[in-house]
Amino acid sequence: MSAKQKILIVDDDENIAELISLYLTKECFQCRIAHDGEEALKLVPSFAPDLILLDLMLPGMDGYQVCRTIRQTSTLPIIMLSAKGEVFDKVLGLELGADDYIIKPFDSKEMVARVKAVLRRSQPAVQTAAAETPERSGKFVEYPDLIVNLTNYSVTLKGESVDMPPKELELLYFLAASPNRVFTREQLLDHIWGYEYIGDTRTVDVHIKRLREKIGDNPSWAITTVWGIGYKFEVKK
């Protein structure tokens, strides 16, 4: 039996923190609660969470400061929680390194779904025991002739670096991290551009087209269209 994934909940509202813990515990996560930023930073090395749910409005050190401090040394997944719904607050949180942003009050099922989605994205599908190099450090996936590194936002194709905007790289990584799994265009919009993205599914098609132009196909893998549904990163047998 695999160990439970661990979630650190950081919120100064005891009722909200306990409620979140209850929902996640029911989903078989192991939870710990911190009520301020300083306590959270102390718990990160000792509790070693797989993900942090981080409230922005904390006493003393706020959520932005906590996120910035963690990002100096770690790529640990962080979902920010806030009653602030302004675009500026969301953008600032994401630019500081948060992986997602949830506005209070939130639906418990959506919160759990987002936690699971971020955890899936944070688990590379394929890693090798090769000696560590810049492209093989941090969070990456590797296939024959292709390395996609989400930590340093680099793509290496046949030993050569490929220039790629962040969203293209994130889309490629997300697909490659779940080989042979089919994702609808709507799912890809949700995961890469966010649940509240104002746009349409043609955005995904355009990015897929650009990815194919840049990395092409390989005898071992390809970005495949599943007609009427969406796309997958196909690993060929």
C-alpha positions in Angstrom: 0.0 0.0 0.0 1.4 3.4 -1.0 1.9 6.1 1.5 -0.7 8.8 1.7 0.1 12.1 0.0 0.6 14.9 2.4 -1.1 18.3 2.3 -0.1 21.3 4.4 -3.0 23.7 5.0 -2.0 27.2 5.9 -4.9 29.4 7.0 -5.4 31.5 10.1 -9.2 30.8 10.1 -9.4 27.6 12.2 -12.8 26.7 11.0 -11.9 26.9 7.3 -8.6 25.0 7.9 -10.4 22.2 9.8 -13.1 22.0 7.1 -10.5 21.7 4.3 -8.6 19.1 6.3 -11.9 17.1 6.8 -12.6 17.1 3.0 -9.0 16.1 2.1 -8.8 13.5 4.8 -11.9 11.9 3.4 -10.0 11.7 0.1 -7.2 9.8 1.8 -4.7 12.6 2.1 -2.7 13.2 5.3 -3.1 16.8 6.4 -1.4 19.2 8.8 -2.5 22.7 9.6 -0.4 25.9 10.2 -2.1 29.1 11.2 0.6 31.6 10.1 3.5 31.9 7.6 6.3 31.3 10.1 4.7 28.1 11.4 4.2 26.9 7.8 7.8 27.5 6.8 8.9 25.5 9.9 6.6 22.6 8.9 7.8 22.4 5.3 11.0 20.5 6.0 9.7 18.4 8.9 6.3 17.4 7.5 7.6 17.3 3.9 4.2 18.0 2.2 3.4 17.0 -1.4 1.3 20.2 -1.8 0.5 23.4 0.2 -2.9 25.1 0.3 -1.8 28.6 1.2 -4.1 31.4 2.3 -3.0 34.9 1.3 -4.3 36.9 4.2 -2.2 35.6 7.1 -1.0 37.5 10.2 2.6 38.6 10.0 4.1 37.0 7.0 1.4 36.9 4.3 0.9 34.2 1.7 2.8 36.1 -1.0 5.9 36.2 1.2 5.5 32.5 2.2 5.3 31.5 -1.5 8.3 33.6 -2.4 10.4 32.1 0.4 9.5 28.6 -0.6 10.2 29.2 -4.2 13.7 30.2 -3.4 14.6 26.6 -2.7 11.7 24.4 -3.8 9.3 23.6 -6.6 6.8 22.2 -4.1 3.3 22.6 -5.5 1.4 25.5 -4.0 -2.3 26.4 -4.4 -3.2 29.9 -3.1 -6.5 30.5 -1.3 -8.0 34.0 -1.2 -11.2 36.0 -0.9 -9.6 38.4 -3.4 -10.8 37.7 -6.9 -9.2 40.6 -8.7 -7.1 39.7 -11.7 -4.1 41.5 -10.3 -4.0 39.3 -7.2 -4.3 36.1 -9.2 -1.6 37.2 -11.6 0.7 38.2 -8.8 0.2 34.9 -7.0 0.9 32.9 -10.2 3.9 35.0 -11.1 5.4 34.3 -7.6 5.2 30.6 -8.4 1.8 29.4 -7.3 0.5 26.5 -9.3 -3.2 27.4 -8.9 -5.4 30.0 -7.3 -8.8 29.3 -5.6 -11.2 32.1 -4.6 -13.1 31.8 -1.3 -15.8 30.7 -0.8 -15.1 27.6 -2.9 -17.0 24.4 -3.6 -15.4 21.5 -1.7 -15.5 19.2 -4.7 -13.8 21.8 -6.9 -11.1 22.3 -4.3 -10.4 18.6 -4.0 -10.4 18.3 -7.9 -7.8 21.1 -8.1 -5.6 19.6 -5.5 -5.6 16.3 -7.4 -5.0 18.0 -10.7 -2.0 19.9 -9.4 -0.6 16.8 -7.8 -0.9 14.9 -11.1 0.9 17.7 -12.9 3.7 17.6 -10.3 4.5 14.0 -10.8 6.6 13.4 -13.9 5.7 10.2 -15.8 9.2 9.2 -16.9 12.6 10.0 -15.3 15.8 8.2 -15.7 18.8 7.5 -13.4 21.1 9.4 -15.7 23.6 11.7 -14.2 22.0 15.1 -13.3 22.4 17.8 -15.9 20.5 21.1 -16.2 17.8 19.5 -18.3 17.6 16.5 -16.0 17.2 18.3 -12.7 14.1 19.3 -10.9 10.8 18.4 -12.5 11.1 16.8 -16.0 9.9 14.1 -18.3 12.2 12.3 -20.7 11.6 10.2 -23.8 13.9 9.2 -26.7 15.4 12.4 -28.2 13.2 14.6 -26.0 13.5 16.1 -22.5 10.9 18.6 -21.2 11.9 20.4 -18.0 9.2 22.3 -16.1 11.6 23.5 -13.4 13.8 25.5 -15.7 11.4 25.8 -18.6 13.6 24.1 -21.1 13.0 21.7 -24.0 15.8 19.6 -25.5 15.2 17.8 -28.8 18.0 15.5 -30.0 20.4 17.3 -27.8 19.5 20.8 -29.1 17.6 23.4 -27.1 14.2 24.4 -28.5 12.8 27.8 -27.8 9.3 27.6 -26.6 6.9 30.1 -24.9 5.7 29.1 -21.4 2.2 27.9 -22.3 3.5 25.7 -25.1 6.0 24.2 -22.8 3.5 23.6 -20.0 1.1 22.0 -22.5 3.8 19.7 -23.8 4.9 18.8 -20.3 1.3 18.1 -19.2 0.6 15.8 -22.1 4.0 14.0 -21.8 3.6 13.5 -18.1 0.5 11.4 -18.7 1.5 9.3 -21.8 -1.3 7.7 -23.8 -4.0 9.5 -21.8 -6.5 11.4 -23.8 -7.4 14.9 -22.8 -10.3 17.0 -24.1 -9.7 20.5 -25.3 -11.7 21.7 -22.3 -9.5 19.8 -19.9 -6.4 21.2 -21.4 -7.8 24.7 -21.2 -8.6 24.1 -17.5 -5.2 22.7 -16.6 -3.0 25.0 -18.6 -4.9 28.3 -18.8 -7.0 28.0 -15.7 -10.6 27.3 -14.8 -11.7 30.9 -15.5 -9.8 31.4 -18.7 -11.8 33.5 -21.1 -11.2 31.9 -24.5 -12.2 29.0 -26.6 -10.8 25.6 -27.5 -9.2 26.9 -30.6 -6.4 28.2 -28.3 -5.5 24.6 -27.6 -5.5 23.7 -31.3 -3.2 26.6 -32.2 -0.7 25.6 -29.5 -0.8 22.0 -30.5 0.0 23.0 -34.1 3.0 25.1 -33.0 4.3 22.2 -30.8 4.1 19.8 -33.7 6.0 22.3 -35.9 8.7 22.5 -33.3 9.2 18.9 -32.2 7.6 16.9 -35.0 7.1 13.2 -34.5 9.5 10.5 -33.3 9.5 6.7 -33.9 8.9 6.4 -30.2 6.3 9.1 -29.5 4.0 11.7 -31.1 1.3 14.3 -30.2 -1.8 12.5 -31.6 -5.2 13.9 -32.4 -8.1 11.8 -31.1 -10.8 12.9 -33.4 -13.9 14.3 -31.8 -12.3 14.3 -28.3 -8.9 16.0 -28.0 -5.2 15.1 -27.9 -2.7 12.7 -26.3 1.0 12.2 -26.1 1.2 8.8 -27.7 4.1 6.5 -26.7 4.5 4.0 -29.4 5.2 0.4 -28.6 
